[in-house]
Amino acid sequence: MVPMSSVLDPRIVARVFRVVAILEAISWLALLIAMYFKWVEGHTEAVAVPGMVHGIVFVVFVVVSIVTARVLRWTVPTTLWALFSSIPPFGTLVFEIWAQRTGRLERDGDRGAVANRAASV
């Protein structure tokens, strides 16, 4: 069995957040394509599977965002932006890129190392 401390390692949490953010965007794309087939082509059953998958990934993203916020010590506004990013299509990708660039996917102690690397480049 894996110890809980290793599961909540900030690097692992950040990596899981990135993967789920990408999956959420992919599920949005699948749902948008399915909605085209439903509303334009008339295949009402087209949204059944993509809709369910998107709903599940959406809930997983919300849970992972809250866990990530706790582990990486995000502020309330950052956490709210992460949660809001799941609403518009591809918003999770935009948030993930922003969070990566601003050091929000690093633990507090690791941000100095990121800033030092960026300054030396």
C-alpha positions in Angstrom: 0.0 0.0 0.0 1.3 3.5 -0.9 1.7 5.8 2.1 -0.6 8.9 2.1 2.4 11.3 2.4 3.7 10.1 -1.0 0.3 10.4 -2.6 0.0 14.0 -1.4 3.5 14.9 -2.6 3.2 18.4 -4.2 4.9 17.2 -7.5 2.5 14.3 -7.8 -0.5 16.5 -7.0 0.6 19.0 -9.6 1.1 16.3 -12.2 -2.4 14.8 -11.5 -3.9 18.3 -11.7 -2.3 18.9 -15.1 -3.5 15.5 -16.5 -7.1 16.0 -15.2 -7.1 19.6 -16.6 -6.1 18.2 -20.1 -8.7 15.4 -19.8 -11.4 17.9 -18.9 -10.6 19.9 -22.0 -10.6 16.8 -24.2 -14.0 15.7 -22.7 -15.3 19.2 -23.6 -14.1 18.8 -27.2 -15.8 15.3 -27.4 -19.0 16.8 -26.0 -19.0 19.7 -28.4 -18.5 17.3 -31.4 -21.3 15.2 -30.0 -23.6 18.2 -29.7 -23.0 19.0 -33.4 -24.2 15.5 -34.3 -27.2 15.9 -32.0 -28.4 19.3 -33.1 -27.2 19.5 -36.7 -27.3 15.8 -37.9 -30.3 14.8 -35.6 -28.6 12.0 -33.8 -30.1 12.6 -30.3 -28.1 9.7 -28.8 -24.8 11.2 -29.8 -24.3 13.0 -26.5 -25.1 10.1 -24.1 -21.6 8.8 -23.7 -19.6 12.0 -24.1 -22.0 13.8 -21.8 -21.6 11.2 -19.1 -17.8 11.1 -19.5 -17.6 14.9 -19.4 -19.7 15.0 -16.2 -17.5 12.5 -14.5 -14.3 14.3 -15.5 -15.8 17.6 -14.4 -16.5 16.3 -10.9 -13.0 14.7 -10.8 -11.5 18.1 -11.8 -13.4 19.9 -9.1 -12.1 17.4 -6.4 -8.6 17.5 -7.8 -8.6 21.3 -7.8 -9.6 21.4 -4.2 -7.0 18.9 -3.2 -4.3 20.7 -5.2 -5.3 24.0 -3.6 -4.8 22.5 -0.1 -1.5 20.8 -0.9 0.0 23.7 -2.8 -1.5 26.3 -0.5 -3.4 28.3 -3.2 -5.1 31.5 -2.1 -8.9 31.6 -2.2 -9.0 33.6 -5.5 -6.6 31.2 -7.2 -8.8 28.3 -6.0 -11.9 30.0 -7.3 -10.3 30.7 -10.7 -9.4 27.0 -10.9 -12.9 25.9 -10.2 -14.4 28.6 -12.6 -12.0 27.4 -15.3 -13.9 24.2 -15.6 -17.1 25.9 -16.8 -16.1 27.4 -20.2 -14.7 25.0 -22.9 -10.9 24.6 -22.6 -10.8 26.9 -19.6 -8.9 24.3 -17.7 -6.1 24.4 -20.2 -5.9 28.2 -19.9 -5.8 28.0 -16.1 -3.2 25.2 -16.1 -0.9 27.2 -18.4 -1.3 30.3 -16.3 -0.7 28.3 -13.1 2.4 26.7 -14.5 3.8 30.0 -15.7 3.1 31.8 -12.4 4.5 29.1 -10.2 1.1 28.1 -8.8 1.9 24.4 -9.5 4.9 24.6 -7.3 4.9 24.4 -3.5 5.8 27.6 -1.7 9.4 26.5 -1.0 9.9 25.5 -4.6 8.8 28.8 -6.1 12.2 30.4 -5.3 13.9 27.7 -7.3 11.5 28.4 -10.2 12.2 32.2 -10.0 15.9 31.6 -9.8 15.8 29.4 -12.9 13.7 31.9 -14.8 16.0 34.8 -13.8 19.2 32.9 -14.9 17.8 32.2 -18.4 
